[in-house]
Amino acid sequence: MLVSQKIIDAINGQIGMELAASLQYDAIGAHFDFNSLPRLAKHFYKQSSEERGHAHRFMKFVLDAGARVIIPAIDAPVADFKFAKDAVKLSLDQELKVTQAINEIYNLALKENDHITSITLQWFIKEQIEEVSSMNDLLKTVERAGEGGLLLVEQFLGQGTLGSSLRGEITAEGAGD
């Protein structure tokens, strides 16, 4: 095996977290669909697909490392929310938890001098910066609009302007120019 069993166990746990996030985003998408907020629903369905993609990427790593994928049990997602901001806040909290878990695996890889895992995790760390930032922006937008302004949030999402501030325009090549 290319990496330690300890790393494999941690990544299998991470696969469970990614799949749990995917289910949670599907549940949030269904909540917004039920409440006739199709753009918020679409946003969360897309997030669900991305999280499932992350899980598959971790699964490929485990398999490529010559280990067995073992998906842990996943709790049922929260499916009903009193306020839209509660759903988005849960999503942000979940992204922060996922980020912390990835950082812990990265630290373990560094401790074990496991360059294969640490290099692989760099992609996920970069992805988490974007995920947390995007969810934080959406939370601020929903809070600013309030429950009575959710149709404005729908319009905002329809324009594709979430994350299109200066942060969305700066690229790695353009940073520091």
VMD Tcl script that builds the backbone (N, CA, C; Angstrom):
set m [mol new atoms 531]
animate dup $m
set s [atomselect $m all]
$s set {name element resname resid chain x y z} {
  {N N MET 1 A 0.845 -1.179 0.000}
  {CA C MET 1 A 0.000 0.000 0.000}
  {C C MET 1 A 0.893 1.247 0.000}
  {N N LEU 2 A 0.495 2.246 -0.765}
  {CA C LEU 2 A 1.296 3.464 -0.904}
  {C C LEU 2 A 1.244 4.388 0.308}
  {N N VAL 3 A 0.172 4.315 1.084}
  {CA C VAL 3 A 0.029 5.178 2.255}
  {C C VAL 3 A -0.367 4.315 3.456}
  {N N SER 4 A -0.250 4.871 4.643}
  {CA C SER 4 A -0.516 4.103 5.862}
  {C C SER 4 A -2.008 3.803 6.028}
  {N N GLN 5 A -2.273 2.786 6.806}
  {CA C GLN 5 A -3.662 2.441 7.107}
  {C C GLN 5 A -4.339 3.579 7.878}
  {N N LYS 6 A -3.571 4.278 8.689}
  {CA C LYS 6 A -4.117 5.410 9.445}
  {C C LYS 6 A -4.646 6.493 8.497}
  {N N ILE 7 A -3.896 6.778 7.430}
  {CA C ILE 7 A -4.327 7.750 6.422}
  {C C ILE 7 A -5.564 7.224 5.694}
  {N N ILE 8 A -5.533 5.959 5.306}
  {CA C ILE 8 A -6.676 5.361 4.605}
  {C C ILE 8 A -7.933 5.445 5.468}
  {N N ASP 9 A -7.810 5.129 6.746}
  {CA C ASP 9 A -8.959 5.204 7.653}
  {C C ASP 9 A -9.509 6.629 7.721}
  {N N ALA 10 A -8.599 7.601 7.806}
  {CA C ALA 10 A -9.031 9.002 7.870}
  {C C ALA 10 A -9.719 9.415 6.571}
  {N N ILE 11 A -9.194 8.987 5.446}
  {CA C ILE 11 A -9.798 9.355 4.166}
  {C C ILE 11 A -11.132 8.648 3.981}
  {N N ASN 12 A -11.239 7.394 4.423}
  {CA C ASN 12 A -12.547 6.731 4.373}
  {C C ASN 12 A -13.573 7.499 5.209}
  {N N GLY 13 A -13.149 8.014 6.356}
  {CA C GLY 13 A -14.029 8.866 7.154}
  {C C GLY 13 A -14.421 10.126 6.402}
  {N N GLN 14 A -13.457 10.684 5.674}
  {CA C GLN 14 A -13.721 11.891 4.889}
  {C C GLN 14 A -14.713 11.597 3.756}
  {N N ILE 15 A -14.617 10.421 3.180}
  {CA C ILE 15 A -15.581 10.029 2.142}
  {C C ILE 15 A -16.992 10.074 2.731}
  {N N GLY 16 A -17.147 9.563 3.937}
  {CA C GLY 16 A -18.443 9.628 4.606}
  {C C GLY 16 A -18.907 11.054 4.825}
  {N N MET 17 A -17.979 11.942 5.210}
  {CA C MET 17 A -18.346 13.350 5.410}
  {C C MET 17 A -18.805 13.996 4.108}
  {N N GLU 18 A -18.108 13.693 3.020}
  {CA C GLU 18 A -18.466 14.271 1.722}
  {C C GLU 18 A -19.839 13.763 1.270}
  {N N LEU 19 A -20.094 12.473 1.470}
  {CA C LEU 19 A -21.396 11.921 1.092}
  {C C LEU 19 A -22.507 12.465 1.988}
  {N N ALA 20 A -22.206 12.656 3.271}
  {CA C ALA 20 A -23.186 13.261 4.179}
  {C C ALA 20 A -23.485 14.695 3.746}
  {N N ALA 21 A -22.454 15.427 3.333}
  {CA C ALA 21 A -22.661 16.798 2.845}
  {C C ALA 21 A -23.527 16.782 1.593}
  {N N SER 22 A -23.278 15.825 0.705}
  {CA C SER 22 A -24.082 15.703 -0.508}
  {C C SER 22 A -25.553 15.476 -0.161}
  {N N LEU 23 A -25.819 14.557 0.760}
  {CA C LEU 23 A -27.201 14.304 1.175}
  {C C LEU 23 A -27.828 15.530 1.827}
  {N N GLN 24 A -27.034 16.235 2.651}
  {CA C GLN 24 A -27.568 17.426 3.311}
  {C C GLN 24 A -27.929 18.487 2.276}
  {N N TYR 25 A -27.085 18.661 1.275}
  {CA C TYR 25 A -27.389 19.640 0.235}
  {C C TYR 25 A -28.610 19.235 -0.580}
  {N N ASP 26 A -28.781 17.936 -0.836}
  {CA C ASP 26 A -30.001 17.486 -1.517}
  {C C ASP 26 A -31.235 17.801 -0.671}
  {N N ALA 27 A -31.140 17.571 0.641}
  {CA C ALA 27 A -32.268 17.858 1.529}
  {C C ALA 27 A -32.577 19.358 1.553}
  {N N ILE 28 A -31.546 20.177 1.556}
  {CA C ILE 28 A -31.759 21.631 1.536}
  {C C ILE 28 A -32.359 22.038 0.192}
  {N N GLY 29 A -31.843 21.473 -0.894}
  {CA C GLY 29 A -32.409 21.761 -2.209}
  {C C GLY 29 A -33.881 21.394 -2.270}
  {N N ALA 30 A -34.236 20.237 -1.725}
  {CA C ALA 30 A -35.639 19.807 -1.712}
  {C C ALA 30 A -36.488 20.744 -0.852}
  {N N HIS 31 A -35.923 21.215 0.251}
  {CA C HIS 31 A -36.640 22.180 1.103}
  {C C HIS 31 A -36.957 23.452 0.313}
  {N N PHE 32 A -35.963 23.965 -0.400}
  {CA C PHE 32 A -36.202 25.184 -1.179}
  {C C PHE 32 A -37.138 24.910 -2.356}
  {N N ASP 33 A -37.042 23.740 -2.961}
  {CA C ASP 33 A -37.970 23.367 -4.036}
  {C C ASP 33 A -39.399 23.336 -3.505}
  {N N PHE 34 A -39.584 22.736 -2.340}
  {CA C PHE 34 A -40.905 22.646 -1.723}
  {C C PHE 34 A -41.482 24.040 -1.480}
  {N N ASN 35 A -40.607 24.991 -1.164}
  {CA C ASN 35 A -41.030 26.352 -0.866}
  {C C ASN 35 A -40.992 27.263 -2.088}
  {N N SER 36 A -40.960 26.662 -3.281}
  {CA C SER 36 A -41.030 27.386 -4.561}
  {C C SER 36 A -39.917 28.422 -4.708}
  {N N LEU 37 A -38.701 28.012 -4.353}
  {CA C LEU 37 A -37.515 28.837 -4.533}
  {C C LEU 37 A -36.550 28.046 -5.418}
  {N N PRO 38 A -36.837 27.993 -6.724}
  {CA C PRO 38 A -36.113 27.077 -7.613}
  {C C PRO 38 A -34.625 27.381 -7.779}
  {N N ARG 39 A -34.232 28.626 -7.715}
  {CA C ARG 39 A -32.808 28.929 -7.904}
  {C C ARG 39 A -31.990 28.551 -6.675}
  {N N LEU 40 A -32.554 28.777 -5.502}
  {CA C LEU 40 A -31.878 28.298 -4.290}
  {C C LEU 40 A -31.814 26.773 -4.313}
  {N N ALA 41 A -32.901 26.136 -4.729}
  {CA C ALA 41 A -32.908 24.674 -4.833}
  {C C ALA 41 A -31.828 24.208 -5.795}
  {N N LYS 42 A -31.768 24.810 -6.956}
  {CA C LYS 42 A -30.773 24.426 -7.972}
  {C C LYS 42 A -29.353 24.615 -7.442}
  {N N HIS 43 A -29.128 25.711 -6.727}
  {CA C HIS 43 A -27.812 25.983 -6.152}
  {C C HIS 43 A -27.388 24.831 -5.230}
  {N N PHE 44 A -28.307 24.384 -4.382}
  {CA C PHE 44 A -27.960 23.324 -3.437}
  {C C PHE 44 A -27.885 21.953 -4.100}
  {N N TYR 45 A -28.687 21.714 -5.122}
  {CA C TYR 45 A -28.557 20.454 -5.866}
  {C C TYR 45 A -27.189 20.397 -6.548}
  {N N LYS 46 A -26.744 21.532 -7.057}
  {CA C LYS 46 A -25.416 21.588 -7.690}
  {C C LYS 46 A -24.329 21.327 -6.642}
  {N N GLN 47 A -24.490 21.923 -5.462}
  {CA C GLN 47 A -23.525 21.693 -4.374}
  {C C GLN 47 A -23.498 20.205 -3.999}
  {N N SER 48 A -24.664 19.575 -3.988}
  {CA C SER 48 A -24.738 18.155 -3.679}
  {C C SER 48 A -23.906 17.351 -4.667}
  {N N SER 49 A -24.045 17.670 -5.923}
  {CA C SER 49 A -23.291 16.970 -6.969}
  {C C SER 49 A -21.789 17.167 -6.786}
  {N N GLU 50 A -21.379 18.382 -6.442}
  {CA C GLU 50 A -19.962 18.661 -6.209}
  {C C GLU 50 A -19.423 17.835 -5.040}
  {N N GLU 51 A -20.194 17.752 -3.967}
  {CA C GLU 51 A -19.742 16.988 -2.798}
  {C C GLU 51 A -19.626 15.499 -3.133}
  {N N ARG 52 A -20.567 14.998 -3.900}
  {CA C ARG 52 A -20.496 13.597 -4.330}
  {C C ARG 52 A -19.247 13.388 -5.190}
  {N N GLY 53 A -18.940 14.372 -6.032}
  {CA C GLY 53 A -17.714 14.319 -6.829}
  {C C GLY 53 A -16.467 14.294 -5.961}
  {N N HIS 54 A -16.487 15.058 -4.869}
  {CA C HIS 54 A -15.354 15.045 -3.934}
  {C C HIS 54 A -15.206 13.659 -3.310}
  {N N ALA 55 A -16.332 13.065 -2.916}
  {CA C ALA 55 A -16.287 11.723 -2.331}
  {C C ALA 55 A -15.683 10.731 -3.325}
  {N N HIS 56 A -16.096 10.832 -4.575}
  {CA C HIS 56 A -15.567 9.922 -5.592}
  {C C HIS 56 A -14.078 10.151 -5.825}
  {N N ARG 57 A -13.657 11.394 -5.744}
  {CA C ARG 57 A -12.229 11.697 -5.910}
  {C C ARG 57 A -11.412 11.081 -4.768}
  {N N PHE 58 A -11.943 11.167 -3.546}
  {CA C PHE 58 A -11.284 10.520 -2.411}
  {C C PHE 58 A -11.294 9.000 -2.585}
  {N N MET 59 A -12.411 8.461 -3.076}
  {CA C MET 59 A -12.497 7.014 -3.298}
  {C C MET 59 A -11.445 6.556 -4.297}
  {N N LYS 60 A -11.268 7.308 -5.370}
  {CA C LYS 60 A -10.269 6.965 -6.375}
  {C C LYS 60 A -8.874 6.959 -5.751}
  {N N PHE 61 A -8.597 7.937 -4.892}
  {CA C PHE 61 A -7.300 7.990 -4.218}
  {C C PHE 61 A -7.066 6.725 -3.395}
  {N N VAL 62 A -8.060 6.336 -2.607}
  {CA C VAL 62 A -7.928 5.142 -1.764}
  {C C VAL 62 A -7.674 3.913 -2.633}
  {N N LEU 63 A -8.452 3.783 -3.693}
  {CA C LEU 63 A -8.289 2.626 -4.580}
  {C C LEU 63 A -6.935 2.655 -5.281}
  {N N ASP 64 A -6.522 3.832 -5.758}
  {CA C ASP 64 A -5.214 3.950 -6.413}
  {C C ASP 64 A -4.071 3.635 -5.458}
  {N N ALA 65 A -4.289 3.894 -4.173}
  {CA C ALA 65 A -3.274 3.607 -3.151}
  {C C ALA 65 A -3.251 2.123 -2.784}
  {N N GLY 66 A -4.139 1.349 -3.391}
  {CA C GLY 66 A -4.153 -0.087 -3.144}
  {C C GLY 66 A -4.922 -0.500 -1.911}
  {N N ALA 67 A -5.837 0.355 -1.469}
  {CA C ALA 67 A -6.601 0.073 -0.246}
  {C C ALA 67 A -8.082 -0.089 -0.577}
  {N N ARG 68 A -8.804 -0.525 0.410}
  {CA C ARG 68 A -10.237 -0.753 0.271}
  {C C ARG 68 A -11.008 0.486 0.737}
  {N N VAL 69 A -12.005 0.860 -0.046}
  {CA C VAL 69 A -12.914 1.938 0.346}
  {C C VAL 69 A -13.944 1.352 1.307}
  {N N ILE 70 A -14.056 1.969 2.469}
  {CA C ILE 70 A -15.065 1.578 3.450}
  {C C ILE 70 A -15.842 2.842 3.810}
  {N N ILE 71 A -17.081 2.906 3.354}
  {CA C ILE 71 A -17.909 4.086 3.581}
  {C C ILE 71 A -18.616 3.941 4.927}
  {N N PRO 72 A -18.403 4.890 5.831}
  {CA C PRO 72 A -19.053 4.804 7.144}
  {C C PRO 72 A -20.547 5.115 7.058}
  {N N ALA 73 A -21.269 4.753 8.092}
  {CA C ALA 73 A -22.694 5.075 8.175}
  {C C ALA 73 A -22.872 6.592 8.172}
  {N N ILE 74 A -23.953 7.015 7.568}
  {CA C ILE 74 A -24.240 8.441 7.443}
  {C C ILE 74 A -25.583 8.738 8.100}
  {N N ASP 75 A -25.605 9.757 8.954}
  {CA C ASP 75 A -26.847 10.164 9.604}
  {C C ASP 75 A -27.794 10.792 8.586}
  {N N ALA 76 A -29.064 10.721 8.882}
  {CA C ALA 76 A -30.067 11.363 8.029}
  {C C ALA 76 A -29.848 12.880 8.058}
  {N N PRO 77 A -30.035 13.540 6.920}
  {CA C PRO 77 A -29.850 14.987 6.891}
  {C C PRO 77 A -31.038 15.721 7.513}
  {N N VAL 78 A -30.800 16.960 7.907}
  {CA C VAL 78 A -31.876 17.840 8.361}
  {C C VAL 78 A -32.672 18.225 7.112}
  {N N ALA 79 A -33.988 18.103 7.180}
  {CA C ALA 79 A -34.794 18.290 5.975}
  {C C ALA 79 A -35.745 19.476 6.026}
  {N N ASP 80 A -35.924 20.076 7.177}
  {CA C ASP 80 A -36.893 21.159 7.291}
  {C C ASP 80 A -36.263 22.308 8.078}
  {N N PHE 81 A -36.500 23.501 7.600}
  {CA C PHE 81 A -35.902 24.687 8.214}
  {C C PHE 81 A -36.963 25.760 8.386}
  {N N LYS 82 A -36.937 26.420 9.520}
  {CA C LYS 82 A -37.897 27.498 9.762}
  {C C LYS 82 A -37.567 28.710 8.907}
  {N N PHE 83 A -36.270 28.997 8.793}
  {CA C PHE 83 A -35.817 30.151 8.023}
  {C C PHE 83 A -34.757 29.724 7.012}
  {N N ALA 84 A -34.718 30.405 5.890}
  {CA C ALA 84 A -33.731 30.113 4.842}
  {C C ALA 84 A -32.314 30.259 5.376}
  {N N LYS 85 A -32.101 31.265 6.209}
  {CA C LYS 85 A -30.745 31.484 6.730}
  {C C LYS 85 A -30.276 30.298 7.564}
  {N N ASP 86 A -31.199 29.572 8.196}
  {CA C ASP 86 A -30.812 28.399 8.989}
  {C C ASP 86 A -30.236 27.307 8.087}
  {N N ALA 87 A -30.825 27.124 6.924}
  {CA C ALA 87 A -30.338 26.120 5.972}
  {C C ALA 87 A -28.952 26.500 5.465}
  {N N VAL 88 A -28.777 27.768 5.132}
  {CA C VAL 88 A -27.492 28.224 4.601}
  {C C VAL 88 A -26.433 28.209 5.699}
  {N N LYS 89 A -26.809 28.577 6.911}
  {CA C LYS 89 A -25.867 28.548 8.039}
  {C C LYS 89 A -25.419 27.119 8.318}
  {N N LEU 90 A -26.334 26.167 8.252}
  {CA C LEU 90 A -25.969 24.761 8.431}
  {C C LEU 90 A -24.958 24.349 7.364}
  {N N SER 91 A -25.162 24.814 6.146}
  {CA C SER 91 A -24.241 24.504 5.049}
  {C C SER 91 A -22.864 25.091 5.302}
  {N N LEU 92 A -22.818 26.338 5.736}
  {CA C LEU 92 A -21.530 26.969 6.043}
  {C C LEU 92 A -20.830 26.219 7.173}
  {N N ASP 93 A -21.564 25.897 8.227}
  {CA C ASP 93 A -20.974 25.156 9.349}
  {C C ASP 93 A -20.429 23.807 8.878}
  {N N GLN 94 A -21.169 23.167 8.003}
  {CA C GLN 94 A -20.732 21.877 7.474}
  {C C GLN 94 A -19.458 22.032 6.656}
  {N N GLU 95 A -19.368 23.075 5.829}
  {CA C GLU 95 A -18.154 23.314 5.035}
  {C C GLU 95 A -16.954 23.577 5.945}
  {N N LEU 96 A -17.179 24.289 7.031}
  {CA C LEU 96 A -16.091 24.539 7.985}
  {C C LEU 96 A -15.639 23.243 8.650}
  {N N LYS 97 A -16.588 22.369 8.968}
  {CA C LYS 97 A -16.260 21.078 9.571}
  {C C LYS 97 A -15.479 20.205 8.589}
  {N N VAL 98 A -15.895 20.194 7.341}
  {CA C VAL 98 A -15.190 19.430 6.303}
  {C C VAL 98 A -13.775 19.976 6.133}
  {N N THR 99 A -13.641 21.287 6.129}
  {CA C THR 99 A -12.322 21.915 6.002}
  {C C THR 99 A -11.409 21.498 7.145}
  {N N GLN 100 A -11.934 21.519 8.354}
  {CA C GLN 100 A -11.140 21.113 9.520}
  {C C GLN 100 A -10.698 19.658 9.387}
  {N N ALA 101 A -11.596 18.794 8.936}
  {CA C ALA 101 A -11.255 17.373 8.792}
  {C C ALA 101 A -10.172 17.168 7.729}
  {N N ILE 102 A -10.269 17.882 6.625}
  {CA C ILE 102 A -9.246 17.778 5.572}
  {C C ILE 102 A -7.906 18.278 6.102}
  {N N ASN 103 A -7.936 19.372 6.845}
  {CA C ASN 103 A -6.699 19.889 7.438}
  {C C ASN 103 A -6.070 18.880 8.393}
  {N N GLU 104 A -6.903 18.162 9.139}
  {CA C GLU 104 A -6.380 17.155 10.067}
  {C C GLU 104 A -5.720 16.001 9.309}
  {N N ILE 105 A -6.319 15.588 8.196}
  {CA C ILE 105 A -5.695 14.530 7.390}
  {C C ILE 105 A -4.387 15.039 6.796}
  {N N TYR 106 A -4.385 16.286 6.349}
  {CA C TYR 106 A -3.168 16.889 5.794}
  {C C TYR 106 A -2.057 16.917 6.847}
  {N N ASN 107 A -2.402 17.334 8.065}
  {CA C ASN 107 A -1.414 17.363 9.152}
  {C C ASN 107 A -0.886 15.968 9.457}
  {N N LEU 108 A -1.764 14.972 9.421}
  {CA C LEU 108 A -1.344 13.591 9.634}
  {C C LEU 108 A -0.387 13.152 8.521}
  {N N ALA 109 A -0.703 13.510 7.287}
  {CA C ALA 109 A 0.172 13.161 6.158}
  {C C ALA 109 A 1.545 13.811 6.319}
  {N N LEU 110 A 1.569 15.059 6.736}
  {CA C LEU 110 A 2.851 15.731 6.961}
  {C C LEU 110 A 3.640 15.041 8.076}
  {N N LYS 111 A 2.949 14.684 9.147}
  {CA C LYS 111 A 3.591 14.010 10.270}
  {C C LYS 111 A 4.194 12.675 9.831}
  {N N GLU 112 A 3.517 11.992 8.920}
  {CA C GLU 112 A 3.994 10.693 8.435}
  {C C GLU 112 A 4.936 10.819 7.238}
  {N N ASN 113 A 5.252 12.051 6.865}
  {CA C ASN 113 A 6.113 12.276 5.698}
  {C C ASN 113 A 5.505 11.655 4.436}
  {N N ASP 114 A 4.194 11.730 4.331}
  {CA C ASP 114 A 3.433 11.132 3.237}
  {C C ASP 114 A 3.160 12.207 2.184}
  {N N HIS 115 A 4.078 12.309 1.234}
  {CA C HIS 115 A 3.974 13.340 0.211}
  {C C HIS 115 A 2.856 13.065 -0.788}
  {N N ILE 116 A 2.578 11.811 -1.033}
  {CA C ILE 116 A 1.503 11.456 -1.969}
  {C C ILE 116 A 0.173 12.010 -1.475}
  {N N THR 117 A -0.135 11.766 -0.214}
  {CA C THR 117 A -1.400 12.252 0.346}
  {C C THR 117 A -1.395 13.766 0.480}
  {N N SER 118 A -0.304 14.331 0.958}
  {CA C SER 118 A -0.288 15.784 1.170}
  {C C SER 118 A -0.456 16.540 -0.145}
  {N N ILE 119 A 0.149 16.061 -1.217}
  {CA C ILE 119 A -0.017 16.729 -2.517}
  {C C ILE 119 A -1.454 16.581 -3.008}
  {N N THR 120 A -2.023 15.397 -2.854}
  {CA C THR 120 A -3.413 15.171 -3.263}
  {C C THR 120 A -4.358 16.086 -2.494}
  {N N LEU 121 A -4.126 16.247 -1.204}
  {CA C LEU 121 A -5.018 17.049 -0.368}
  {C C LEU 121 A -4.948 18.546 -0.682}
  {N N GLN 122 A -3.880 18.990 -1.303}
  {CA C GLN 122 A -3.776 20.411 -1.634}
  {C C GLN 122 A -4.919 20.862 -2.537}
  {N N TRP 123 A -5.351 19.999 -3.462}
  {CA C TRP 123 A -6.493 20.345 -4.320}
  {C C TRP 123 A -7.745 20.557 -3.467}
  {N N PHE 124 A -7.965 19.655 -2.517}
  {CA C PHE 124 A -9.152 19.744 -1.659}
  {C C PHE 124 A -9.099 20.990 -0.778}
  {N N ILE 125 A -7.914 21.328 -0.283}
  {CA C ILE 125 A -7.772 22.515 0.559}
  {C C ILE 125 A -8.130 23.769 -0.234}
  {N N LYS 126 A -7.635 23.859 -1.459}
  {CA C LYS 126 A -7.980 24.992 -2.319}
  {C C LYS 126 A -9.480 25.021 -2.593}
  {N N GLU 127 A -10.060 23.886 -2.846}
  {CA C GLU 127 A -11.501 23.782 -3.102}
  {C C GLU 127 A -12.302 24.244 -1.888}
  {N N GLN 128 A -11.841 23.916 -0.691}
  {CA C GLN 128 A -12.552 24.310 0.519}
  {C C GLN 128 A -12.544 25.820 0.719}
  {N N ILE 129 A -11.480 26.475 0.319}
  {CA C ILE 129 A -11.451 27.939 0.408}
  {C C ILE 129 A -12.611 28.505 -0.403}
  {N N GLU 130 A -12.788 27.990 -1.613}
  {CA C GLU 130 A -13.875 28.449 -2.481}
  {C C GLU 130 A -15.242 28.085 -1.911}
  {N N GLU 131 A -15.370 26.861 -1.382}
  {CA C GLU 131 A -16.648 26.398 -0.843}
  {C C GLU 131 A -17.081 27.252 0.355}
  {N N VAL 132 A -16.168 27.489 1.274}
  {CA C VAL 132 A -16.491 28.279 2.461}
  {C C VAL 132 A -16.811 29.715 2.067}
  {N N SER 133 A -16.023 30.292 1.198}
  {CA C SER 133 A -16.250 31.665 0.766}
  {C C SER 133 A -17.611 31.817 0.086}
  {N N SER 134 A -17.933 30.906 -0.800}
  {CA C SER 134 A -19.206 30.953 -1.517}
  {C C SER 134 A -20.390 30.826 -0.559}
  {N N MET 135 A -20.299 29.879 0.384}
  {CA C MET 135 A -21.402 29.686 1.322}
  {C C MET 135 A -21.514 30.871 2.273}
  {N N ASN 136 A -20.392 31.445 2.663}
  {CA C ASN 136 A -20.404 32.635 3.513}
  {C C ASN 136 A -21.070 33.804 2.778}
  {N N ASP 137 A -20.740 33.963 1.497}
  {CA C ASP 137 A -21.366 35.027 0.692}
  {C C ASP 137 A -22.874 34.815 0.577}
  {N N LEU 138 A -23.283 33.562 0.351}
  {CA C LEU 138 A -24.714 33.281 0.231}
  {C C LEU 138 A -25.420 33.558 1.556}
  {N N LEU 139 A -24.799 33.176 2.667}
  {CA C LEU 139 A -25.411 33.440 3.971}
  {C C LEU 139 A -25.595 34.944 4.183}
  {N N LYS 140 A -24.575 35.730 3.883}
  {CA C LYS 140 A -24.687 37.185 4.035}
  {C C LYS 140 A -25.803 37.742 3.153}
  {N N THR 141 A -25.923 37.214 1.950}
  {CA C THR 141 A -26.957 37.675 1.018}
  {C C THR 141 A -28.346 37.342 1.541}
  {N N VAL 142 A -28.532 36.114 2.019}
  {CA C VAL 142 A -29.831 35.689 2.552}
  {C C VAL 142 A -30.167 36.484 3.811}
  {N N GLU 143 A -29.195 36.695 4.674}
  {CA C GLU 143 A -29.450 37.482 5.892}
  {C C GLU 143 A -29.803 38.922 5.551}
  {N N ARG 144 A -29.105 39.494 4.593}
  {CA C ARG 144 A -29.382 40.875 4.187}
  {C C ARG 144 A -30.786 40.997 3.601}
  {N N ALA 145 A -31.188 40.019 2.793}
  {CA C ALA 145 A -32.500 40.054 2.155}
  {C C ALA 145 A -33.617 39.775 3.156}
  {N N GLY 146 A -33.356 38.920 4.138}
  {CA C GLY 146 A -34.394 38.523 5.088}
  {C C GLY 146 A -35.390 37.580 4.435}
  {N N GLU 147 A -36.253 37.004 5.241}
  {CA C GLU 147 A -37.244 36.044 4.719}
  {C C GLU 147 A -38.154 36.685 3.684}
  {N N GLY 148 A -38.473 37.955 3.867}
  {CA C GLY 148 A -39.348 38.648 2.919}
  {C C GLY 148 A -38.666 38.985 1.606}
  {N N GLY 149 A -37.353 38.858 1.556}
  {CA C GLY 149 A -36.605 39.211 0.353}
  {C C GLY 149 A -36.017 38.021 -0.390}
  {N N LEU 150 A -36.523 36.829 -0.121}
  {CA C LEU 150 A -35.955 35.643 -0.760}
  {C C LEU 150 A -36.124 35.650 -2.274}
  {N N LEU 151 A -37.155 36.331 -2.770}
  {CA C LEU 151 A -37.294 36.427 -4.233}
  {C C LEU 151 A -36.166 37.276 -4.816}
  {N N LEU 152 A -35.641 38.223 -4.041}
  {CA C LEU 152 A -34.469 38.982 -4.486}
  {C C LEU 152 A -33.230 38.085 -4.515}
  {N N VAL 153 A -33.125 37.182 -3.556}
  {CA C VAL 153 A -32.026 36.219 -3.552}
  {C C VAL 153 A -32.134 35.332 -4.783}
  {N N GLU 154 A -33.355 34.913 -5.105}
  {CA C GLU 154 A -33.589 34.109 -6.314}
  {C C GLU 154 A -33.104 34.866 -7.556}
  {N N GLN 155 A -33.465 36.139 -7.629}
  {CA C GLN 155 A -33.050 36.965 -8.770}
  {C C GLN 155 A -31.527 37.091 -8.799}
  {N N PHE 156 A -30.937 37.313 -7.657}
  {CA C PHE 156 A -29.489 37.445 -7.520}
  {C C PHE 156 A -28.795 36.179 -8.017}
  {N N LEU 157 A -29.289 35.016 -7.582}
  {CA C LEU 157 A -28.704 33.747 -8.017}
  {C C LEU 157 A -28.904 33.542 -9.516}
  {N N GLY 158 A -30.038 33.989 -10.023}
  {CA C GLY 158 A -30.320 33.866 -11.450}
  {C C GLY 158 A -29.378 34.688 -12.313}
  {N N GLN 159 A -28.863 35.763 -11.767}
  {CA C GLN 159 A -27.916 36.610 -12.498}
  {C C GLN 159 A -26.510 36.025 -12.479}
  {N N GLY 160 A -26.302 35.008 -11.654}
  {CA C GLY 160 A -24.978 34.387 -11.574}
  {C C GLY 160 A -23.939 35.278 -10.937}
  {N N THR 161 A -24.368 36.138 -10.018}
  {CA C THR 161 A -23.444 37.104 -9.431}
  {C C THR 161 A -22.844 36.657 -8.105}
  {N N LEU 162 A -23.264 35.494 -7.576}
  {CA C LEU 162 A -22.683 35.019 -6.327}
  {C C LEU 162 A -21.212 34.705 -6.556}
  {N N GLY 163 A -20.345 35.324 -5.765}
  {CA C GLY 163 A -18.912 35.085 -5.895}
  {C C GLY 163 A -18.264 35.847 -7.035}
  {N N SER 164 A -18.977 36.824 -7.616}
  {CA C SER 164 A -18.392 37.537 -8.756}
  {C C SER 164 A -17.821 38.897 -8.368}
  {N N SER 165 A -17.552 39.076 -7.097}
  {CA C SER 165 A -16.905 40.310 -6.668}
  {C C SER 165 A -15.431 40.249 -7.053}
  {N N LEU 166 A -14.644 41.138 -6.530}
  {CA C LEU 166 A -13.210 41.168 -6.817}
  {C C LEU 166 A -12.564 39.814 -6.538}
  {N N ARG 167 A -13.021 39.144 -5.448}
  {CA C ARG 167 A -12.473 37.819 -5.137}
  {C C ARG 167 A -12.677 36.854 -6.297}
  {N N GLY 168 A -13.807 36.973 -6.999}
  {CA C GLY 168 A -14.077 36.093 -8.126}
  {C C GLY 168 A -13.264 36.449 -9.359}
  {N N GLU 169 A -12.698 37.644 -9.371}
  {CA C GLU 169 A -11.948 38.109 -10.542}
  {C C GLU 169 A -10.446 37.904 -10.420}
  {N N ILE 170 A -9.955 37.759 -9.203}
  {CA C ILE 170 A -8.527 37.605 -8.999}
  {C C ILE 170 A -8.144 36.163 -9.301}
  {N N THR 171 A -7.136 35.981 -10.128}
  {CA C THR 171 A -6.631 34.648 -10.415}
  {C C THR 171 A -5.257 34.513 -9.804}
  {N N ALA 172 A -4.792 33.317 -9.721}
  {CA C ALA 172 A -3.445 33.085 -9.166}
  {C C ALA 172 A -2.401 33.834 -9.973}
  {N N GLU 173 A -2.600 33.883 -11.303}
  {CA C GLU 173 A -1.635 34.578 -12.152}
  {C C GLU 173 A -1.687 36.094 -11.934}
  {N N GLY 174 A -2.914 36.594 -11.631}
  {CA C GLY 174 A -3.076 38.041 -11.510}
  {C C GLY 174 A -2.832 38.568 -10.110}
  {N N ALA 175 A -2.697 37.682 -9.145}
  {CA C ALA 175 A -2.484 38.133 -7.765}
  {C C ALA 175 A -1.134 38.833 -7.666}
  {N N GLY 176 A -1.167 39.983 -7.064}
  {CA C GLY 176 A 0.068 40.723 -6.826}
  {C C GLY 176 A 0.510 41.577 -7.993}
  {N N ASP 177 A -0.277 41.594 -9.082}
  {CA C ASP 177 A 0.084 42.453 -10.230}
  {C C ASP 177 A -0.119 43.909 -9.901}
}
mol reanalyze $m
mol bondsrecalc $m
mol representation Tube
mol addrep $m
